[in-house]
Amino acid sequence: MPRTILAMLLTAFILPTHTLADAKPSMDEGAKSTPPASESKPGFRGMEPPAGDRSVIAPDIPEPRTTKPTPYEPEAETPAGTREPNAPRRKPFDVKATPSGPMAPIGMESETRKPDIMFQLPVAISLHGQVLPAGSSFQINAPHPAYLVDRGGGICRFRDVKVRPFNNGNAPSGSFPVNVYRNNQRVSGKSIHLDAKSGLPGDGLHRFILKLAEGDNVVRVELDSDQMIDEFREDNNVLTVNVSVNFPCKKPPKTSFD
């Protein structure tokens, strides 16, 4: 009897201590193996349990995905010359012409929107049938009936005097005067208007009557002499010539036929 009791005690207390440590659960029962204390398994919280604690530590299980991953969709190509329905409209590029008239101002930028009043090249005045370049001198030794209007009081009046004004800028000039001076005295004046990159309509000539005194005269023609127009340049609006009238500018005596 004592041997039977001793065998039962050994079976109940001593043998389970070794058999449980080495036992492996049956795969048929669906049980999972518990990792040994010496192994470190990823996904577990904290440290390994103390020796002798065989409780399984719960792993960090990520939250399940609630949405399906969006497959990669390449952007659809827009055919050339078309615009997407909701795409904003682009502001058109404002292309402004670069001056290309008879004398384009040096350094004038393409975005400048100003008139530039000047005399068209070659800068000259037509007087008494002659083309006189700016700064030149001319002598009238005898009156020509095609150009002399009348004379009297020491003044001779000549018709068909011409200059050629031009707007070399990228904007219309607006109205401005063309004034003519003789020895710093204003003897003629008229207002004109020039479109951008253009001269006067027709032949482009501005005609006027010029009063000259007997002797030497300094003739000066000024465009926009009062500087009413905001121009790109203000230093190309004056034309000057020297003219000498070498015959009397007085009324000839009446001829009597008695």
Buried (B, 14 or more C-beta within 10 A) or exposed (E): EEEEEEEEEEEEEEEEEEEEEEEEEEEEEEEEEEEEEEEEEEEBEEEBEEEEEEEEBEEEEEEEEEEEEEEEEEEEEEEEEEEEEEEEEEEEEEEEEEBEBBBEBEEBEEEBEBBBBBBBEEBBBBBBEEEBEBEBEBEBEEBEEEBBBEBEEEBBBBBBBBBBBBBBBBBBBBEBBBBBBBEEEEBBEEEBEBEBBBBBEEEBBBEBEBBBBBEBBEBBBBBBBEEEBEBBBEEBBBBBBBBBBEEEBEEEEEEEEE
